[in-house]
Structure formats: C-alpha cells, structure tokens
C-alpha cells in the first residue's frame, strides 16, 4: 500500500501479487523489501502504481529459526551492496 503522508489518502493498494508483510528500506528511488517468508523484492518507489522490478527467495533458510518463525530483519543497502539476513545467515548482493 502507498499512502500520502500529508493526508493519509491511499495512492495504490496491491493484493494477491504483492510481497507479504516484512521490512523495507529505500535507496536510489527504489524500495528493497524482505518479507516475513524470506522473499526479497525490488519495487519502484512511486505513488503511481505497484511496480515490482524483481523478486527472489533467500537461497538458504536458517536452522535457528523455528519452523513457523518469520524473517523480520531490515534490508541494508551500503556502498552498492544489498545485505539480507535470516538469523545467523547473511547474504550480500551487488546492486550498483
């Protein structure tokens, strides 16, 4: 969902195809999302529409996380790299 911060009006809302609840960070006009299931996504940061540029599942699942546990860590973008974490596992992707 995208809302106008000034008046709270919904600009767009996406159901069904959107990523699940999770964490998000913004960089260079893009939103880097890591949802509670371990799906990572890249979205355009725009009030016009939900525009997903890509998505992938983390390549490995933590054995420390309980079977019904969720991924709630924030994505981090630094020096052209995207860092994603699931418990003791850290994944780094070049996004420059």
C-alpha positions as CSV (number, residue, x, y, z in Angstrom):
1,X,0.0,0.0,0.0
2,X,1.2,3.5,-0.7
3,X,-0.3,6.4,1.2
4,X,0.2,10.2,1.0
5,X,2.0,11.1,4.3
6,X,0.2,14.5,4.4
7,X,-3.4,13.4,4.2
8,X,-3.3,9.6,4.6
9,X,-5.1,9.0,1.2
10,X,-4.3,5.7,-0.4
11,X,-2.5,6.1,-3.7
12,X,-2.4,2.4,-4.6
13,X,-3.0,-0.9,-2.9
14,X,-1.9,-4.2,-4.2
15,X,-3.4,-7.5,-3.1
16,X,-2.6,-11.1,-4.1
17,X,0.6,-10.5,-6.1
18,X,2.4,-8.3,-3.6
19,X,5.0,-9.5,-1.2
20,X,3.9,-10.4,2.3
21,X,4.4,-8.2,5.4
22,X,8.0,-7.6,6.2
23,X,10.7,-4.9,6.2
24,X,11.7,-2.3,3.7
25,X,14.5,0.2,3.1
26,X,14.8,2.8,0.3
27,X,17.7,3.8,-1.9
28,X,18.1,5.5,-5.2
29,X,14.4,5.7,-5.8
30,X,13.8,2.0,-5.2
31,X,12.4,0.0,-2.3
32,X,14.3,-3.1,-1.2
33,X,11.9,-5.4,0.6
34,X,12.4,-8.6,2.6
35,X,9.1,-10.2,3.5
36,X,8.4,-12.5,6.5
37,X,8.8,-15.6,4.4
38,X,12.3,-14.8,3.1
39,X,11.2,-13.4,-0.3
40,X,13.3,-10.4,-1.4
41,X,11.8,-7.9,-3.8
42,X,12.7,-4.7,-5.6
43,X,10.0,-2.1,-6.2
44,X,9.8,1.3,-7.7
45,X,9.3,3.9,-5.1
46,X,6.4,5.8,-6.7
47,X,2.9,6.8,-5.8
48,X,1.6,5.9,-9.3
49,X,1.4,2.1,-9.0
50,X,2.8,-1.0,-7.5
51,X,5.7,-1.8,-9.9
52,X,7.8,-4.8,-8.9
53,X,11.1,-5.0,-10.7
54,X,12.1,-8.4,-9.4
55,X,11.9,-11.0,-6.6
56,X,13.8,-14.0,-5.3
57,X,13.8,-16.3,-2.3
58,X,16.8,-16.3,0.0
59,X,19.0,-19.2,-1.1
60,X,19.1,-20.8,2.3
61,X,16.9,-21.0,5.4
62,X,18.2,-20.6,8.9
63,X,18.2,-23.7,11.0
64,X,18.0,-21.5,14.1
65,X,14.6,-20.1,13.2
66,X,11.6,-22.0,14.4
67,X,9.6,-23.8,11.7
68,X,6.7,-21.3,12.0
69,X,9.1,-18.3,12.6
70,X,9.3,-15.3,10.4
71,X,12.1,-13.2,8.9
72,X,11.9,-9.6,10.3
73,X,15.3,-8.2,9.7
74,X,15.7,-5.0,7.7
75,X,17.4,-5.0,4.3
76,X,20.5,-2.8,4.3
77,X,22.0,-1.0,1.3
78,X,25.5,0.3,1.6
79,X,28.2,1.1,-0.9
80,X,26.3,-0.6,-3.8
81,X,25.6,-3.8,-1.9
82,X,22.4,-5.2,-0.5
83,X,22.6,-7.1,2.7
84,X,19.9,-9.5,3.8
85,X,19.9,-11.6,7.0
86,X,18.0,-14.6,8.3
87,X,19.2,-15.3,11.9
88,X,22.9,-16.4,11.5
89,X,22.9,-16.2,7.7
90,X,23.9,-13.1,5.9
91,X,23.6,-12.7,2.1
92,X,25.2,-9.9,0.1
93,X,24.2,-8.9,-3.4
94,X,25.8,-6.2,-5.6
95,X,23.1,-3.7,-6.6
96,X,25.1,-0.9,-8.1
